[in-house]
Amino acid sequence: MPAAIAPPAGLSAPLRLADEAAVFAARQCADRIEAGIRLLTDPAVPRHETALAAFRFANQAMALQRRHTAIGRLRASPMAKAREDGGVPGPGRVHGRTERFNGLVR
């Protein structure tokens, strides 16, 4: 990263201070992101395997959460409620009776 970024011309002192603080914070974030990427991608970095295992675990947990949230939404939908009440044929059902009893499923 460049050592210094000149603030835009014509900024008042308070805005210049805010500009400098924002650039400083952004650089800190960028440095942390870069270090995290290096940790996950470079096996030579100490604790790489542990960090990579934790990263993968977190990704699996988030994927499960997304899946459970989507399933919960489907279960809460009006169509699902109607199926539970027997008003809408669902998979394996024809007019409220299972296909097995209609001779359709063997």
C-alpha positions in Angstrom: 0.0 0.0 0.0 1.2 3.6 -0.6 2.7 5.2 2.5 0.5 8.3 2.2 -2.6 9.4 0.4 -3.1 13.1 0.0 -6.5 14.3 1.2 -8.7 16.0 -1.4 -7.8 19.7 -1.8 -10.0 22.2 0.0 -11.0 20.0 3.0 -11.6 21.8 6.3 -9.5 20.7 9.3 -12.3 18.6 10.8 -13.0 16.9 7.5 -9.3 16.3 6.9 -9.0 14.6 10.3 -12.0 12.4 9.5 -10.4 11.6 6.1 -7.2 10.6 7.7 -9.0 8.5 10.3 -11.0 6.7 7.7 -8.0 6.0 5.5 -6.1 4.7 8.6 -9.0 2.4 9.6 -9.3 1.1 6.0 -5.6 0.3 5.9 -5.9 -1.6 9.2 -8.8 -3.6 7.8 -6.9 -4.3 4.5 -3.9 -5.5 6.5 -6.0 -7.9 8.6 -7.8 -9.2 5.5 -4.4 -9.7 3.7 -3.0 -11.6 6.8 -6.1 -13.8 7.0 -5.9 -14.7 3.3 -2.2 -15.5 3.7 -2.9 -17.6 6.8 -5.5 -19.6 4.9 -3.6 -20.0 1.6 0.1 -20.4 2.7 0.9 -23.7 4.4 4.2 -22.2 5.5 2.5 -19.7 7.8 2.3 -21.0 11.4 -1.1 -22.3 12.5 -2.2 -22.6 8.8 -3.8 -26.0 9.3 -5.7 -25.0 12.4 -7.0 -21.8 10.8 -8.0 -23.6 7.6 -9.9 -26.3 9.6 -11.7 -23.5 11.6 -12.6 -21.7 8.3 -14.0 -24.8 6.8 -16.0 -25.6 9.9 -17.4 -22.1 9.9 -18.4 -22.4 6.3 -20.2 -25.7 7.0 -22.0 -24.2 9.9 -23.2 -21.2 7.8 -24.3 -23.5 5.0 -26.3 -25.6 7.5 -27.9 -22.4 8.9 -28.8 -21.2 5.4 -30.4 -24.6 4.7 -32.3 -24.7 7.9 -33.5 -21.2 7.4 -34.7 -22.0 3.9 -36.5 -25.1 5.2 -38.1 -23.2 8.0 -39.4 -20.6 5.5 -40.9 -23.4 3.3 -42.5 -25.0 6.3 -44.0 -21.7 7.3 -45.4 -21.0 3.9 -49.2 -21.0 3.3 -48.9 -23.9 0.9 -47.1 -26.0 3.5 -49.8 -25.2 6.1 -52.5 -26.1 3.6 -50.8 -29.5 2.9 -50.6 -30.2 6.7 -54.4 -29.5 6.9 -55.0 -31.9 4.0 -56.3 -29.3 1.7 -53.5 -29.4 -0.9 -52.2 -32.6 -2.5 -48.5 -32.9 -1.9 -45.9 -35.4 -2.9 -47.3 -38.9 -2.7 -50.9 -37.6 -2.2 -53.8 -37.4 -4.6 -56.9 -35.6 -3.4 -55.9 -36.0 0.2 -55.3 -39.8 0.0 -51.9 -41.4 -0.5 -51.2 -42.7 -3.9 -50.4 -46.1 -2.4 -54.0 -46.6 -1.5 -55.1 -45.5 -5.0 -53.0 -48.3 -6.5 -50.5 -45.8 -8.0 -47.5 -46.7 -5.8 -46.3 -50.3 -5.6 
